[in-house]
Amino acid sequence: MNNGRNISIGDISDAYTGAVGTLWEMVMGEEIHIGGSPATRELASMAGIGKESRVLDICSALGGPARHLAGEFGCMVTGIDATVAMVEEATRRTARAVFNGRVTFRLGNALDLPFKKNSFDIVWGQDAWCYVTDKERLIYEAGRVITPGGTLAFTDWIVTPGIPDEELDRLLEFMIFPYLETRAGYTRLLEKNGWEVTVDEDLSCDFALQFSRYLVMIRGELRPEIIRRFGDEFYGAVEKGIVLWEKAAHEGKVGRGLWIAKKTVT
């Protein structure tokens, strides 16, 4: 599905170098995805991650999930992100903990992964591929670097067919998303690129509830700090954007999905 705006990887990197990255960490916590640590733990269990797993976290941001996976499951995790500030901060935070080299981060593009084939057993993503401009290319690249029979495990924000273009445009603009896939669209892309989908789950009900919680936080405990750090104008734009997303989520126009897929052995 291509419902995109003219947004580049540079636009997204610039935003997450500044106030946007800080805002979402304030709202969602260090892992910067819906559901936080419990959601990471659940997805890891579904993916079968263990001590011998080599995991690639695509769009790893501040590295919260990577550290969680290595700390709880004992696996090796490589994070890749296109934003210099995110990679640098993830590396700093990881250095403060003892992982004995099990967690590393690289600057790079999800559409041209700087790894050889068969480098990983698990490819991982949490609520971040909505920022990727070409999701089919991402899925292809994931298949290239994973071992035959390896597992792809990810969650992402999705859109439902039929949402008015003007409304979708406002939602994408606020989040700096180039475009959103549908749930069925992601499944088609996976199957087209040699993945056997074993889990295709709709998490949209919880997605709407989480946005209601974020709105309460923005209007309550976080409001003074957001205004202090970024000003009234920024706060007003954030509140307006979260109101738009909460409304669309409760109307079933946007949501969230979870996929587990196995790479077909050829």
C-alpha positions in Angstrom: 0.0 0.0 0.0 1.4 3.4 -0.9 -0.4 6.3 0.9 2.8 8.2 1.5 3.9 11.7 2.0 7.1 13.0 0.6 9.1 12.2 3.7 12.8 11.1 3.6 15.0 9.3 5.9 16.8 12.6 6.5 13.5 14.2 7.7 13.0 11.4 10.2 16.6 11.6 11.4 16.4 15.3 11.9 13.2 15.0 14.0 14.6 12.3 16.2 17.8 14.2 16.8 15.7 16.9 18.3 12.6 17.2 20.4 10.6 14.4 18.8 12.8 11.6 20.1 12.8 13.1 23.6 9.0 13.5 23.6 8.3 9.9 22.7 10.7 8.6 25.3 8.9 10.7 27.9 5.6 9.2 26.8 6.5 5.6 26.0 9.7 5.1 28.1 13.2 4.1 26.9 12.0 1.3 24.7 9.9 3.8 22.6 7.1 1.4 21.6 3.7 0.6 22.8 3.5 -1.8 25.7 7.1 -1.3 26.9 9.0 -4.1 28.5 6.1 -6.5 28.8 5.4 -6.3 25.0 9.1 -6.9 24.3 9.1 -10.0 26.6 6.0 -11.4 24.9 7.2 -10.9 21.4 10.6 -12.5 22.3 8.9 -15.5 23.7 6.7 -15.9 20.6 9.8 -15.6 18.4 11.7 -18.3 20.4 14.7 -16.1 21.3 17.3 -17.9 23.4 20.9 -17.7 24.4 22.2 -18.9 21.1 20.1 -16.4 19.0 21.7 -13.8 16.9 19.2 -10.9 16.7 19.1 -7.9 14.4 16.9 -5.1 15.6 16.1 -2.9 12.6 15.4 0.7 13.6 16.8 0.2 17.1 16.5 3.8 18.3 17.8 4.2 21.9 18.5 0.5 22.2 16.1 -0.2 25.0 14.7 -3.4 23.4 18.1 -4.6 22.4 19.4 -4.3 26.0 16.2 -6.0 27.3 16.6 -9.0 24.9 20.3 -9.5 25.8 19.7 -9.0 29.5 16.7 -11.3 29.9 17.3 -13.9 27.2 21.1 -13.9 26.9 21.1 -13.5 23.1 23.5 -11.5 20.9 21.8 -8.3 19.5 22.9 -5.9 16.8 20.9 -2.8 16.5 20.8 -0.7 13.3 19.4 2.8 13.0 19.7 5.7 10.5 19.8 8.5 13.1 23.3 9.3 14.3 22.2 10.7 17.6 20.1 7.6 18.4 23.0 5.3 17.6 25.4 7.3 19.7 23.0 7.5 22.7 22.2 3.8 22.5 25.9 3.0 22.6 26.4 5.3 25.6 23.6 3.8 27.5 24.7 0.3 26.7 28.3 1.0 27.8 26.9 1.8 31.3 25.7 -1.7 31.7 27.6 -5.0 31.6 26.7 -6.9 28.4 30.2 -8.3 27.6 29.9 -7.3 23.9 26.4 -9.0 23.4 24.8 -5.7 22.4 26.2 -3.5 19.6 24.8 -0.7 17.4 25.6 0.4 13.9 24.5 3.4 11.8 22.8 2.2 8.6 19.8 2.1 6.3 17.2 -0.6 6.8 16.8 -0.7 3.0 20.5 -1.6 2.4 21.6 -3.5 5.5 25.4 -3.6 5.9 25.5 -7.3 6.7 26.2 -10.5 4.8 23.6 -13.2 4.1 22.9 -15.7 6.9 24.2 -13.3 9.6 21.2 -13.5 11.9 18.7 -16.0 13.3 16.1 -13.5 14.3 15.2 -10.2 12.6 13.3 -7.9 15.0 11.3 -4.7 14.9 8.9 -2.9 17.3 6.6 -0.1 16.1 9.4 1.5 14.0 9.0 0.3 10.5 6.2 2.8 10.0 9.1 5.2 9.4 10.6 3.1 6.6 9.9 4.5 3.1 9.9 1.1 1.3 8.6 -1.7 3.5 8.9 -4.4 0.7 12.6 -3.6 0.4 13.0 -3.8 4.1 11.3 -7.2 4.2 13.5 -8.4 1.3 16.6 -7.2 3.1 15.5 -9.0 6.3 15.3 -12.2 4.2 18.7 -11.7 2.8 20.6 -11.4 6.1 18.7 -14.1 8.0 19.5 -17.8 8.1 17.3 -20.2 6.1 14.4 -21.0 8.4 15.1 -18.0 10.6 12.4 -15.9 12.3 11.1 -12.5 11.6 9.2 -11.0 14.6 7.8 -7.4 14.5 5.0 -5.1 15.5 4.0 -2.0 13.6 1.4 0.7 13.3 -1.1 0.1 10.5 -4.0 1.8 8.7 -7.3 0.4 7.6 -8.5 0.7 4.0 -11.0 3.5 3.3 -9.7 6.2 5.6 -10.2 9.6 4.0 -7.0 10.9 2.3 -7.2 14.3 4.1 -7.4 12.7 7.5 -4.7 10.2 6.8 -2.4 13.0 5.6 -2.8 14.8 8.9 -2.0 11.7 10.9 1.1 10.9 8.8 2.3 14.5 9.0 2.1 14.6 12.8 4.1 11.3 13.2 6.5 12.0 10.2 5.5 8.7 8.6 6.1 8.3 4.9 3.2 5.9 4.7 1.5 3.1 6.7 0.8 -0.5 5.6 -2.5 -2.3 6.2 -2.5 -5.5 8.2 -3.3 -7.5 5.1 -0.7 -5.5 3.1 2.1 -6.6 5.4 1.1 -10.2 5.2 1.1 -10.0 1.4 4.5 -8.5 1.4 5.9 -11.2 3.7 4.4 -14.0 1.6 5.6 -12.4 -1.7 9.2 -12.3 -0.4 9.5 -15.9 0.8 8.2 -15.8 4.4 5.7 -18.2 5.9 3.5 -16.2 8.2 2.8 -18.1 11.4 1.2 -15.3 13.4 -0.8 -12.3 12.1 -2.4 -10.6 15.1 -4.5 -7.5 15.4 -3.5 -5.4 18.4 -5.6 -2.4 17.5 -8.0 -2.5 20.5 -5.0 -2.0 22.9 -3.5 0.6 20.5 -6.6 2.8 21.0 -6.5 2.4 24.8 -2.8 3.3 24.9 -3.4 6.5 23.0 -6.1 7.4 25.5 -3.5 6.9 28.2 -0.9 9.0 26.3 -3.4 11.9 26.0 -4.1 11.8 29.8 -0.3 11.9 30.4 0.3 14.7 27.9 -2.5 16.8 29.5 -1.5 16.0 33.0 1.9 14.9 34.5 4.0 15.6 31.3 2.5 18.9 30.4 4.7 21.2 32.6 7.9 19.5 31.5 7.1 19.5 27.8 6.3 23.2 28.0 9.4 24.0 30.1 11.7 22.2 27.7 10.1 22.9 24.3 7.6 25.7 24.7 3.8 26.3 24.4 3.7 26.0 20.7 5.3 22.6 20.6 3.1 21.4 23.4 0.0 22.6 21.5 1.1 20.7 18.3 1.7 17.6 20.3 -1.7 17.7 22.1 -3.5 18.3 18.8 -1.6 15.4 17.1 -2.3 12.9 19.9 -6.0 13.9 19.9 -6.1 13.1 16.2 -4.5 9.7 16.6 -6.6 8.8 19.6 -9.8 9.6 17.7 -8.7 7.7 14.6 -7.7 4.7 16.7 -11.0 4.5 18.5 -12.8 4.8 15.2 -10.8 1.8 13.9 -9.0 3.8 11.2 -5.5 3.1 12.5 -4.1 0.4 14.7 -1.3 -2.0 15.3 -0.4 -5.5 14.2 2.0 -8.3 15.2 3.7 -10.7 12.8 5.8 -13.8 13.2 7.2 -15.4 10.0 9.7 -18.0 9.1 12.0 -17.7 6.2 11.3 -20.3 3.6 14.2 -22.7 3.0 15.1 -22.7 -0.7 
